[in-house]
Amino acid sequence: MAKLEIELVKSPIGYKPDQRSTVKALGLRKIRDKVVKDDTPQIRGMIEKIKHLVRVREIEKGE
């Protein structure tokens, strides 16, 4: 299964509470924090909700 590297690039302060909760649920706390998650429809939906706050990179199996 492919993996996604998600990096928080913008602060969620000033955005809706559900967007701040999504950032927290992904495990992102500070700007430039990175997490690696499986590429699932649930994670893709979370990313879609906060796409203006994060940068996403697909990780191949060899990386």
C-alpha angles and dihedrals in degrees: 000000000000121000131219125215108210120194125188106228102166132041117254091215110123095024128108118290092243090057091049089049091051091053090051093046090056089056097250116141111157135028110276092025111142130201131181116220136173114263100251132148090250093055091044089054091051091049091049090055093055101026090130090061102043143054116218128201127182114230119211121219092255096057 
